[in-house]
Amino acid sequence: MHSNIVIILLSVAILFATGVLALGVGKIIYGIAHYYLRERKPISKIQHPQLGWLTSAETDCNLWSGEAVVAGRKIPFLIYGKVTEPDKQRVAQLQSILSQFDRIEHQAAEFIRGKEPEIRNSKLDFCLLDVTARKSTGDFTFEFVESGNDSLIWRVEFVDGEPKQTGCDH
């Protein structure tokens, strides 16, 4: 009698464990299928007369990326917009920044060197101009890496066209 109860309890435990295992495997299979079968947003590309090719981001169709050329130098940028095109005010802002790029880049580098003692004497290489701020058309961010050390991205945030804050992304 006692052995029958043990056999029944073990059978129930095995049945329960099998159910939990099957449920876990089912969730994994569902997750994989959902990932591969999900609706993908198309990547849009448009040709802008002054900025060149602009590409919408796959993850956020309101973000556009591009690479402008200023005095033979490639300037990568991100710009905010709509699904169909970049925001016209942000495009005008970007063009204004690009027309004064050397001055603003120098201003940003000097500002960050003054605020961040660990890079005070470092050579900073520009890596991205971010014009995605939605508050004001005078807000944007310059991003730099230390020459020879691209593990840290240093940024200078401009508010109303003036450098106001620094930060670092690891």
C-alpha positions in Angstrom: 0.0 0.0 0.0 2.8 2.4 1.0 4.7 1.6 -2.2 1.6 2.3 -4.3 1.4 5.8 -2.9 5.1 6.5 -3.6 4.6 5.3 -7.2 1.6 7.5 -7.6 3.4 10.5 -6.2 6.4 9.9 -8.4 4.2 9.5 -11.4 2.4 12.8 -10.7 5.8 14.5 -10.1 7.2 13.2 -13.4 4.0 14.2 -15.2 4.2 17.8 -13.7 7.9 18.1 -14.6 7.2 17.0 -18.2 4.4 19.6 -18.4 6.7 22.3 -17.2 9.4 21.3 -19.6 7.0 21.2 -22.5 5.7 24.6 -21.6 9.2 26.0 -21.4 10.2 24.5 -24.8 6.9 25.9 -26.3 7.7 29.4 -25.1 11.2 29.2 -26.6 9.8 28.0 -29.9 7.2 30.7 -29.9 9.8 33.4 -29.1 12.0 32.2 -32.0 9.1 32.0 -34.4 7.8 35.5 -33.3 11.3 37.0 -33.9 11.7 35.6 -37.4 8.1 36.1 -38.5 7.5 39.6 -37.0 6.6 42.4 -39.3 9.7 44.2 -40.3 9.7 47.9 -41.0 11.1 48.8 -44.4 14.3 50.8 -44.4 13.7 54.0 -46.5 16.4 55.8 -48.4 16.1 59.2 -49.9 18.5 61.5 -51.8 18.7 65.0 -50.3 20.2 67.6 -52.7 22.8 68.9 -50.1 23.1 66.2 -47.5 23.3 63.2 -49.9 21.7 59.8 -49.0 19.6 59.7 -45.9 18.5 56.3 -44.5 15.7 55.7 -42.0 16.6 53.6 -38.9 15.2 50.0 -38.9 14.3 50.3 -35.2 12.8 53.8 -35.3 11.5 55.2 -38.6 11.6 58.7 -37.1 15.4 58.7 -37.1 17.4 59.2 -40.2 21.1 58.9 -40.7 23.5 60.2 -43.2 27.0 61.4 -43.9 27.5 64.9 -45.1 30.8 66.1 -46.7 32.3 69.3 -45.4 35.5 70.5 -47.0 36.3 66.9 -48.1 35.6 65.5 -44.6 32.8 63.0 -44.0 30.5 64.1 -41.1 28.2 61.3 -39.9 24.9 62.5 -38.5 21.5 61.5 -37.0 18.5 63.6 -37.6 14.9 63.5 -36.4 12.0 63.3 -38.8 8.9 61.5 -39.9 8.5 58.1 -41.3 8.5 59.6 -44.8 11.3 62.2 -44.5 13.5 64.1 -42.1 12.0 67.1 -40.3 12.5 70.2 -42.4 13.4 72.4 -39.4 16.0 69.8 -38.3 17.4 69.7 -41.9 17.8 73.5 -41.9 19.4 73.3 -38.4 21.8 70.6 -39.6 22.8 72.6 -42.7 23.4 75.6 -40.4 25.7 73.6 -38.1 27.5 72.1 -41.1 28.2 75.6 -42.5 30.0 76.4 -39.3 31.2 72.9 -38.5 34.9 73.6 -37.8 34.1 76.5 -35.4 31.4 74.5 -33.5 33.6 71.3 -33.4 36.4 73.4 -31.9 34.0 75.0 -29.4 32.7 71.6 -28.4 36.1 70.0 -28.0 37.3 72.9 -25.8 34.2 72.8 -23.7 34.5 69.1 -23.0 38.2 69.4 -22.2 37.4 72.1 -19.7 34.7 70.0 -18.0 36.3 66.5 -18.1 39.8 66.5 -16.5 40.6 62.9 -17.7 40.6 64.0 -21.3 42.0 67.5 -20.9 45.2 66.7 -22.9 43.7 64.0 -25.2 43.2 64.3 -28.9 39.5 64.0 -29.6 38.1 62.7 -32.9 34.7 63.7 -33.9 32.4 60.7 -34.5 28.7 61.9 -34.7 26.5 64.9 -35.0 23.1 64.2 -33.3 20.3 66.5 -34.4 17.4 64.4 -32.8 16.4 66.7 -30.0 12.7 67.4 -30.2 12.6 70.4 -27.8 14.2 73.2 -29.7 15.9 73.5 -33.1 18.9 75.0 -31.2 19.6 71.7 -29.4 22.0 69.2 -30.7 24.9 66.9 -29.6 28.5 66.4 -30.8 30.1 63.1 -30.0 33.8 62.4 -29.8 36.1 59.5 -29.1 39.6 59.8 -27.7 42.2 59.1 -30.4 43.2 55.5 -30.1 40.5 54.7 -27.5 37.1 54.2 -29.1 35.6 52.4 -26.1 34.3 55.6 -24.6 32.0 58.1 -26.5 32.2 61.6 -25.1 29.4 64.0 -25.9 28.7 67.7 -25.7 25.1 68.7 -25.5 24.2 72.1 -27.0 21.1 74.0 -25.8 20.0 76.9 -27.9 23.2 76.7 -29.8 25.5 76.9 -26.8 27.5 74.0 -25.1 25.8 73.3 -21.8 26.6 69.7 -20.6 29.0 66.9 -21.1 28.6 63.2 -20.7 30.2 59.8 -21.5 28.8 56.5 -22.8 30.7 53.3 -22.1 
